[in-house]
Amino acid sequence: LITFILVLCIWTFIVHWSLVLPVTWRADPLAAALSTSLHHLLHGLLVYSLYRAVTTDPGFVPPPSVLQKQGSRGQAVAGFCDNWCLKCAHTRPSRAHHCKVCNRCVKKMDHHCLFVNNCVGAHNYKFFVLLLLYTVVGGAYNAAISYVWL
């Protein structure tokens, strides 16, 4: 699905450069330059937020061996309560949930997203929301430009 999003972005670049830009350039070169700049900005931000949503660690809970090294012997690690994950067989922070796809616990897990092939959690939630925002705004912008100029 990541490939699908990237192919759609490439397709919009091809349509913009082959159909929209020639029509707008003949009518108004300044409007053509501004619309092309805004188009590239929106889609560049979309691809960047997609990249960051895919590559950023969503907030996986480290394995117990790492937690024991960080905490003191026999005492609870700061920020952890009595949550116990039956799948991972160790404690997890509050508001962490187990992902069936990744087979790990994720801090502040929202869901496992097929579009980014990753969990949406505490550390990549911002990039996922930005991806959704740029997708909607970019799609609306492309539709409006196509309607006005074509």
Buried (B, 14 or more C-beta within 10 A) or exposed (E): EBEEBBEBBEEBBEBBEEEBBEEBBEEEEEBBEEBBEEBEEBBEBBBBBBBBBBEBEBBBBEEEEEBBEEBEEEEEEEEBEEBEBEEBEBBBBEEBBBBEEBEBBBBBBBEBBEBBEBBBBBBBBEBBBBBBEBBEEBBEBBEEBBEEBE
